[in-house]
Amino acid sequence: MPVDFGSLKDKALSFTARGLINFKIKEFGKMLNLNIDSKRKKIDMEIKLLGENETVKVNVGRYKLVHEGGKYFIEVKDISVSKKWMEVIAKNYVEGRKIPVSDKVAKTLNLVI
């Protein structure tokens, strides 16, 4: 049975990224699941926010890594969020914008993209 190295890389990246994201959001929540599909350029995540009973599901329909002016950015499109008010914020302030990522993160992403 052939090994799907793309899937293994995605799982490793998802695990690593989940840890980094949890460090960044620890004051207001925890990411429970993160799945990156580098072949289809999709991201699915589930977040448990402090004080909330239900988890929040976020789906990114498309993403791409951009290198401009010596810096790296991730650009996301087609965002959907299980909480409508959060989806409005994501579509107005995140979708289509270039979000800076560190060189280290960008190099890791480049390994699987």
Secondary structure by P-SEA (a helix, b strand, c coil): cccaaaaaaaaaaaaaaaaaaaaaacccccccbbbbccccbbbbbbbbcccccbbbbbbbcbbbbbbcccbbbbbbcccccccaaaaaaaaaccccbbbbbcaaaaaaaaacc
